[in-house]
Amino acid sequence: MLELRPNCEHCNIALPPDAANARICSFECTFCAACAEGLLQDVCPNCGGGFVPRPVRPRRDWKNGNYLGKHPARTEPKLRPVDLAAHAALVQAVSGIPPQER
């Protein structure tokens, strides 16, 4: 189950569970859309994969207890500012390779 991390790992902007601007990679590294799509150029600095919009967990119990109230989002922030020089080298290494082929 996704942790729904509460912040962008780079810029520390708040990303509440219903944030439409939250982006994650397949390892659930979490960044805001501005960092993921702009600064990071759709390359996760931790794994080299791409980003997708993070799903929103329902607030209401529509079925079988699968909702935010029973499965709350993580509250502890995870902050790992990106080393932009190292990331530039990673972006260069994967440039031209679509995320699904990396």
Secondary structure as UniProt FT lines:
FT   TURN            9..11
FT   TURN            17..18
FT   TURN            20..21
FT   STRAND          22..24
FT   TURN            26..27
FT   STRAND          30..32
FT   HELIX           34..39
FT   TURN            40..42
FT   TURN            45..47
FT   STRAND          52..53
FT   TURN            64..65
FT   TURN            68..70
FT   HELIX           84..94
FT   TURN            95..96
FT   HELIX           99..101
//
